[in-house]
């Protein structure tokens, strides 16, 4: 299985685990099919939308990557319609409102950088912000243990 497909599988597993966790408080929380890219989970009780991200490299680097563009097309937080981002690093799960994510990037003067990402059969150029976890967590409204204890 390619790295891309493994990452996709891990992302789907994270979305499922997060949805189950949210359903304990909001039973109508529902995963949205991946073809619908504006957000990953919808909570009818609160009319809130959730974006899920699993950042496997954050555990090694101590940084969280926030996507802005993919192959020069707006993506990530520039395109998101989510109210909240849940980002799991394999160590902790962070919840941050989208507006606070923008504040973090702006107030901390985090400059975007470009990166080539190997997707198995092709490479794509990603533009994003690399935010140290210790700075990022100051903007989060909730931090808890990871949902993704993987071998």
Secondary structure, 3 states (H helix, E strand, C coil): CCHHHHHHHHHHHHHHHHHHHHHCCCCCCEECCCCCCCCCEEECCCCEEEEEEECCCHHHHCEEEEEEEECCEECHHHCCCCCEEEEECCCEEEEEEHHHHHHHHHHCCCCCEEEEEECCCCEEEEEEEEEEHHHHHHHCCEEEECCCCCC
